């Protein structure tokens, strides 16, 4: 039985507590949050869970084996470092850290302490993303040509990170999960409408040497909420609409072929429009998968799907995008 503590009881905290409590292999022994009113929300339904406003109480507790950090990004490195130094296993909410250097320091420390270090990229544990992975690996859609993601809504303007750091980690982790090729470069542009230098609308492109291109649209300023992803292959195409309650994945038997007319020196494109297939997708709470993967990494020394390598890769892409934005879309070689 792994004793888990949660640091940060905001929006995601209650979900973390519920899922670690529902596991047969873990229990939540402590929750920390600076706000007493949030801690009051813990003790009412879970009177056996100890609460504290001081994270240091978590680190020094002998009743805590693992720490889950669900706090703002700027605090991730410091809290995770303290937890690892105290001999605790660590699960960090996305994005892992504010920089690649911080990620590298945590990875080095985790290896020295021989502790599990994992990042909660929850979407990797959804039935929809697993199905997309399966379709690509089974060559159902053929060679992947492009990846297009839109994640927009009238959202909360964050005070410390821009919209890419807030929303793009979801889809960047999916990209890295689905496309095994190493990305070559990043371009990004964005704008701040709040005059504080924090972009609330941004566009990011990830380039590959093979010719694959991945594009991300993120916004806190949209009147509509869209969570959509397109993966285009040379045989078929996948549309993932996370707003759909049940039919989240659709496979379009749609494509094109290109011929060259040498006499007229022009390109001829033949289009094919076929059926739309809606595959059955596993429906279970993704966070259950995250909790199981973390506990397995601790107990069985397994490698999580969303391991620290994935966390570092996402931070690397975000850091490059930030540099590109501040340099008016300049290509950043990875």
C-alpha positions in Angstrom: 0.0 0.0 0.0 1.5 3.3 -1.2 0.8 6.3 1.0 0.2 9.4 -1.2 0.1 13.1 -0.3 -1.4 15.8 -2.6 0.0 19.3 -2.6 -2.5 21.7 -4.1 -6.2 21.2 -3.7 -7.5 23.5 -6.5 -9.4 22.4 -9.6 -7.6 19.2 -10.1 -6.9 18.2 -6.5 -10.2 16.6 -5.7 -10.0 14.4 -8.8 -6.5 13.3 -7.7 -7.6 12.5 -4.2 -10.7 10.5 -5.4 -8.7 8.4 -7.9 -5.8 7.6 -5.5 -8.4 6.6 -2.9 -10.2 4.4 -5.3 -7.1 2.4 -6.0 -6.5 -0.9 -4.2 -2.8 -0.2 -4.0 -2.8 3.4 -2.6 -4.3 5.6 0.0 -4.2 9.4 0.5 -2.8 10.2 3.9 -2.3 14.0 3.6 -3.3 17.0 1.6 -1.5 20.4 1.6 -2.8 23.7 0.4 -2.0 27.3 1.5 -5.8 28.1 1.6 -7.6 26.9 4.7 -11.0 27.1 2.9 -9.7 24.5 0.4 -8.5 22.2 3.2 -11.9 22.4 4.7 -13.3 20.8 1.6 -11.0 17.8 2.2 -11.9 17.1 5.8 -15.7 17.1 5.3 -15.8 14.1 3.0 -12.5 12.5 4.1 -12.1 13.1 7.8 -9.2 10.5 8.0 -7.0 12.6 5.7 -4.6 14.9 7.5 -4.4 18.5 6.1 -1.7 21.1 6.4 -0.9 24.6 5.0 2.8 23.8 5.0 4.3 21.5 2.3 7.2 20.9 4.6 4.9 18.8 6.8 4.4 16.5 3.8 8.1 16.1 3.1 9.0 15.2 6.7 6.1 12.9 7.3 6.9 9.2 7.7 3.3 8.4 6.6 4.0 9.7 3.0 5.7 7.6 0.4 4.8 9.6 -2.7 3.9 13.2 -3.4 1.6 14.5 -6.2 2.2 18.2 -7.0 -0.8 20.0 -8.4 0.2 23.6 -8.0 1.1 26.5 -10.4 3.9 25.8 -12.8 6.4 28.2 -11.2 6.4 26.1 -8.0 6.8 22.7 -9.5 10.6 22.6 -9.5 11.0 23.7 -5.9 8.4 21.4 -4.5 9.5 18.4 -6.5 13.1 18.9 -5.6 12.2 19.1 -1.9 10.1 15.9 -2.2 12.8 13.9 -3.9 15.4 15.1 -1.4 13.1 13.8 1.3 13.0 10.4 -0.4 9.5 10.6 -1.8 8.3 9.5 -5.2 6.9 12.3 -7.3 4.1 12.9 -9.8 3.9 16.4 -11.2 1.1 18.0 -13.1 1.8 19.3 -16.6 3.9 21.0 -17.6 6.7 19.4 -15.7 8.8 22.5 -15.0 9.3 26.0 -16.3 12.5 25.1 -18.1 14.5 22.2 -19.5 17.3 22.9 -17.0 14.9 22.4 -14.1 13.6 19.2 -15.7 17.1 17.9 -16.1 17.9 18.7 -12.5 14.9 16.8 -11.3 15.6 13.8 -13.5 19.2 13.7 -12.2 18.0 13.9 -8.6 15.3 11.2 -9.1 18.0 8.8 -10.5 20.3 9.5 -7.6 17.5 8.9 -5.0 16.2 5.9 -7.1 12.7 7.4 -6.9 9.9 7.4 -9.5 9.4 10.7 -11.3 6.3 11.0 -13.5 4.3 13.8 -15.2 0.5 13.8 -15.4 -0.2 14.1 -19.1 -3.7 12.7 -18.6 -4.7 12.5 -22.2 -2.2 9.8 -22.9 -4.5 7.5 -20.7 -7.7 8.2 -22.6 -9.3 5.6 -24.7 -9.4 8.1 -27.6 -5.6 8.7 -27.7 -4.9 5.0 -27.2 -7.1 4.2 -30.2 -5.3 6.8 -32.3 -2.0 5.2 -31.3 -3.4 1.8 -32.3 -4.6 3.0 -35.7 -1.2 4.6 -36.5 0.8 1.5 -35.4 -1.5 -0.8 -37.4 -1.0 1.3 -40.5 -4.7 2.0 -40.8 -4.2 5.6 -41.9 -0.8 5.0 -43.6 2.1 7.3 -43.3 1.3 10.4 -41.1 1.6 13.6 -43.1 0.3 16.2 -40.7 -1.1 16.8 -37.2 -3.4 19.7 -36.5 -4.7 20.7 -33.1 -7.2 23.4 -31.9 -7.7 24.0 -28.2 -9.5 27.2 -27.7 -12.1 28.6 -25.3 -13.0 31.7 -23.2 -10.6 30.6 -20.5 -8.9 31.8 -17.4 -6.1 34.2 -18.1 -3.1 32.8 -16.2 -0.9 35.4 -14.4 2.4 33.5 -14.7 2.4 31.5 -18.0 1.1 32.2 -21.5 -1.6 30.2 -23.3 0.8 27.8 -24.9 2.2 26.7 -21.5 -1.3 26.4 -20.2 -3.1 24.6 -23.0 -0.5 23.1 -25.5 1.0 20.5 -23.1 -2.0 18.3 -23.6 -1.6 18.1 -27.3 2.2 18.3 -27.4 2.2 15.1 -25.2 -0.2 13.4 -27.6 2.0 14.4 -30.6 5.1 13.0 -28.9 3.1 9.8 -28.0 1.8 9.3 -31.5 4.8 10.4 -33.6 8.0 8.6 -32.6 10.2 10.7 -34.9 12.2 13.4 -33.2 11.0 16.9 -34.1 13.5 19.2 -35.9 12.4 22.7 -35.2 9.7 25.0 -33.8 8.1 28.3 -34.9 5.6 30.2 -32.8 3.7 33.5 -32.8 1.4 35.0 -30.3 -0.1 38.2 -29.0 -1.0 39.6 -25.6 -4.2 41.7 -25.4 -3.6 42.4 -21.7 -0.4 44.4 -22.1 1.5 42.2 -19.7 3.6 40.3 -22.2 1.7 37.1 -21.5 0.2 35.8 -24.8 -3.5 34.9 -24.7 -3.6 33.8 -28.3 -0.8 31.8 -29.9 0.1 29.5 -32.8 2.8 27.0 -32.8 4.3 24.8 -35.5 6.5 21.7 -35.0 8.6 20.7 -38.0 10.1 17.3 -38.8 12.9 16.4 -41.2 10.6 13.7 -42.8 8.2 16.4 -43.9 5.6 15.8 -41.1 4.2 19.1 -39.9 2.3 19.7 -36.6 0.3 22.8 -35.9 -1.3 24.0 -32.7 -3.9 26.8 -32.1 -4.4 27.9 -28.5 -6.5 30.7 -27.2 -8.1 32.0 -24.0 -10.1 34.5 -26.1 -12.5 32.4 -28.1 -16.3 32.7 -27.8 -16.6 28.9 -28.4 -14.9 26.0 -26.8 -13.2 23.7 -29.3 -11.1 20.6 -28.5 -10.3 19.1 -31.9 -7.4 17.2 -33.4 -6.8 16.0 -37.0 -4.2 13.4 -37.9 -3.8 13.1 -41.7 -2.3 10.0 -43.2 -1.7 9.1 -46.9 -4.4 6.4 -46.6 -7.0 7.8 -44.2 -7.5 10.6 -41.7 -8.5 10.7 -38.0 -10.6 13.4 -36.4 -10.6 13.5 -32.6 -13.3 15.8 -31.2 -13.0 15.7 -27.4 -16.2 17.8 -27.0 -18.2 14.9 -28.4 -19.8 12.9 -25.5 -19.3 9.5 -27.1 -18.2 9.5 -30.7 -14.9 11.1 -30.1 -12.9 9.4 -32.8 -13.9 9.2 -36.5 -11.8 7.7 -39.3 -12.4 9.2 -42.7 -11.6 7.0 -45.7 -10.7 10.2 -47.5 -7.5 11.1 -49.3 -5.8 12.1 -52.5 -3.2 11.0 -54.9 -0.9 13.2 -57.0 0.2 12.6 -60.6 2.5 14.6 -62.8 1.5 15.4 -66.4 4.9 15.7 -68.0 3.5 17.0 -71.3 1.6 19.9 -69.8 4.1 20.2 -66.9 1.5 20.3 -64.2 0.4 18.4 -61.1 -2.8 16.5 -61.2 -4.6 15.6 -58.0 -7.1 12.8 -57.7 -9.5 12.9 -54.7 -11.1 10.0 -52.9 -14.1 10.3 -50.6 -15.2 7.2 -48.8 -17.0 6.0 -45.7 -16.6 7.4 -42.2 -15.9 4.8 -39.5 -16.5 5.3 -35.8 -14.5 2.9 -33.8 -15.3 1.7 -30.3 -13.3 3.6 -27.7 -12.5 2.5 -24.2 -14.5 4.7 -21.8 -12.9 5.0 -18.4 -11.6 7.9 -16.4 -8.1 8.6 -17.6 -6.9 9.7 -14.2 -7.4 6.2 -13.0 -4.8 5.1 -15.5 -2.4 7.8 -14.3 -2.8 6.7 -10.7 -2.2 3.0 -11.6 0.8 3.8 -13.7 2.4 5.9 -11.0 1.8 3.2 -8.3 3.2 0.6 -10.6 6.3 2.6 -11.2 6.8 2.8 -7.4 5.9 -0.8 -6.6 7.1 -2.7 -9.7 9.7 -0.3 -11.0 7.9 -0.1 -14.4 8.3 2.8 -16.8 5.2 5.0 -17.0 3.6 5.9 -20.3 4.0 9.6 -19.3 7.5 9.3 -17.8 10.0 12.1 -17.1 11.3 11.8 -20.6 7.9 12.8 -22.0 7.7 15.6 -19.4 11.1 16.9 -20.5 10.2 16.7 -24.2 7.1 18.8 -23.8 8.9 21.4 -21.8 11.6 21.5 -24.5 9.0 22.2 -27.2 7.4 24.9 -25.0 10.7 26.6 -24.2 11.5 26.7 -27.9 8.1 28.1 -28.7 8.5 30.8 -26.1 11.9 31.8 -27.6 10.3 31.9 -31.1 7.4 34.0 -30.0 9.7 36.6 -28.4 11.7 36.7 -31.6 8.7 37.2 -33.9 8.3 33.7 -35.1 11.9 32.8 -35.7 12.6 29.2 -36.3 14.2 27.5 -33.3 16.3 24.4 -34.1 15.8 21.8 -31.4 
